[in-house]
Structure formats: C-alpha cells, structure tokens
C-alpha cells in the first residue's frame, strides 16, 4: 500500500497566498524527482486510493500520485504543514555492497 501524503487546505491556501504560483511551480512541482505532483484545475483532479490532493485557491489544486512518490520529502520541507507525511509507520532499509 502506498503511503499517503496528508494535506491541510487552510495552510496550503495560506502558503500559496504568500509565495504565489511561480514559487509553487518552480520550487515544488518541477523539483519533484518522479513528477508525481501536478498543478491542476480542481475539477480535473483525479480521485482514488493512491491520490492525495489539496486546493491552493478557489480553482486550482495540487494532485499527488502517492504510488509514484519516492519520499524525498522536498515538497513537505517547502510546504511545511500544508503537506505532511502519512500516518502509517514503516521503515525502508537500503543495503548495498561492492565486490571487486
């Protein structure tokens, strides 16, 4: 099961009012390494168990496809409070080795 982003619409709208569309696109949407965050018209946002969304103004929303998220945390660090990690708890262990 994909981990879901939690969202807070009042904080997202407040963040957007302060920072604007240019910063949202340049520092959140385009910096997502897997392009899982999209800016869409609210009426066009997908629905489903793997989708999180949050309205940033009266007509636009961010759509997050959680199944493609690699949890780099950049969007959460930039939009602290408006976006947050899910409530599920797990751990990822990355192990590697090199043999010559």
FENVENSUL-V336439 format. One record per residue. N is the residue number from 1. RES is the residue in three letters. PHI is phi in radians with two decimals (999 if undefined). OMEGA is omega in whole degrees, -180 to 180 (* if undefined). D_LAST is the distance of its C-alpha to the last C-alpha in Angstrom with 1 decimal. Layout:
{{N & RES & PHI & OMEGA & D_LAST} {N & RES & PHI & OMEGA & D_LAST}}
//
This chain:
{{1 & UNK & 999 & -180 & 37.0} {2 & UNK & -1.30 & 176 & 36.3} {3 & UNK & -1.28 & -177 & 37.1} {4 & UNK & -1.66 & 169 & 40.2} {5 & UNK & -1.28 & 171 & 41.0} {6 & UNK & -1.62 & -178 & 44.2} {7 & UNK & -2.29 & 177 & 46.7} {8 & UNK & -2.31 & -174 & 49.8} {9 & UNK & -1.09 & 179 & 52.1} {10 & UNK & -1.02 & 178 & 54.4} {11 & UNK & -1.23 & 177 & 51.5} {12 & UNK & -1.15 & 178 & 50.0} {13 & UNK & -1.15 & 178 & 53.4} {14 & UNK & -1.12 & 178 & 53.8} {15 & UNK & -1.04 & -179 & 50.3} {16 & UNK & -1.11 & 179 & 51.2} {17 & UNK & -1.09 & -180 & 54.6} {18 & UNK & -1.38 & -171 & 53.2} {19 & UNK & -1.77 & 176 & 50.2} {20 & UNK & 1.47 & -175 & 51.3} {21 & UNK & -1.16 & -178 & 49.9} {22 & UNK & -1.05 & 180 & 48.0} {23 & UNK & -1.18 & 178 & 45.9} {24 & UNK & -1.05 & -179 & 45.4} {25 & UNK & -1.20 & -175 & 44.0} {26 & UNK & -1.26 & -173 & 42.1} {27 & UNK & -1.90 & 180 & 40.6} {28 & UNK & -2.09 & -173 & 40.3} {29 & UNK & -1.12 & -175 & 40.4} {30 & UNK & -1.32 & 180 & 38.4} {31 & UNK & -1.57 & 176 & 35.7} {32 & UNK & -1.25 & -174 & 34.8} {33 & UNK & -1.14 & 180 & 31.3} {34 & UNK & -1.88 & 179 & 32.1} {35 & UNK & 0.95 & -179 & 35.8} {36 & UNK & -1.47 & 180 & 37.0} {37 & UNK & -1.77 & 179 & 40.0} {38 & UNK & -2.26 & 174 & 42.9} {39 & UNK & -1.63 & -177 & 46.3} {40 & UNK & -2.38 & 168 & 49.0} {41 & UNK & -1.13 & -176 & 52.7} {42 & UNK & -0.96 & -179 & 53.3} {43 & UNK & -1.16 & -177 & 55.1} {44 & UNK & -1.74 & -179 & 52.0} {45 & UNK & -1.19 & 180 & 49.5} {46 & UNK & -1.20 & 176 & 47.9} {47 & UNK & -2.06 & 176 & 48.6} {48 & UNK & 2.66 & -176 & 46.5} {49 & UNK & -1.19 & -179 & 44.5} {50 & UNK & -1.75 & -176 & 41.3} {51 & UNK & -1.91 & 169 & 43.3} {52 & UNK & -1.99 & 177 & 44.4} {53 & UNK & -2.57 & 177 & 46.9} {54 & UNK & -2.61 & 178 & 48.9} {55 & UNK & -1.32 & 178 & 51.9} {56 & UNK & -1.84 & 173 & 51.8} {57 & UNK & -2.73 & -174 & 55.4} {58 & UNK & -1.23 & -176 & 58.1} {59 & UNK & -2.16 & -175 & 56.6} {60 & UNK & -2.11 & 180 & 52.8} {61 & UNK & -2.45 & 169 & 50.0} {62 & UNK & -1.64 & 175 & 46.3} {63 & UNK & -1.96 & -179 & 44.7} {64 & UNK & -2.10 & 177 & 41.3} {65 & UNK & -1.55 & -175 & 39.5} {66 & UNK & -1.06 & -179 & 37.7} {67 & UNK & -1.21 & 179 & 35.7} {68 & UNK & -1.74 & -177 & 33.7} {69 & UNK & -1.24 & 177 & 33.4} {70 & UNK & -1.77 & 176 & 29.9} {71 & UNK & 1.00 & 177 & 31.7} {72 & UNK & -1.28 & 175 & 30.7} {73 & UNK & 1.34 & -178 & 34.1} {74 & UNK & -1.06 & -178 & 35.2} {75 & UNK & -1.08 & 180 & 38.5} {76 & UNK & -1.19 & 178 & 39.3} {77 & UNK & -1.19 & -180 & 38.8} {78 & UNK & -1.34 & -177 & 41.0} {79 & UNK & -1.88 & -177 & 43.7} {80 & UNK & -0.93 & -179 & 43.7} {81 & UNK & 1.61 & 178 & 46.3} {82 & UNK & -1.19 & 174 & 46.9} {83 & UNK & -2.13 & 180 & 43.5} {84 & UNK & -2.59 & 177 & 41.8} {85 & UNK & -1.19 & 179 & 39.2} {86 & UNK & -1.25 & -178 & 40.4} {87 & UNK & -1.54 & 178 & 41.9} {88 & UNK & -1.23 & -178 & 39.5} {89 & UNK & -2.12 & 176 & 36.9} {90 & UNK & -2.76 & -180 & 33.3} {91 & UNK & -2.37 & 175 & 29.9} {92 & UNK & -2.00 & 180 & 26.7} {93 & UNK & -2.00 & 179 & 23.4} {94 & UNK & -1.96 & 180 & 20.2} {95 & UNK & -2.16 & 179 & 17.1} {96 & UNK & -2.61 & 179 & 13.5} {97 & UNK & -2.68 & 179 & 10.0} {98 & UNK & -2.35 & 178 & 6.6} {99 & UNK & -2.08 & 180 & 3.8} {100 & UNK & -2.04 & * & 0.0}}
//
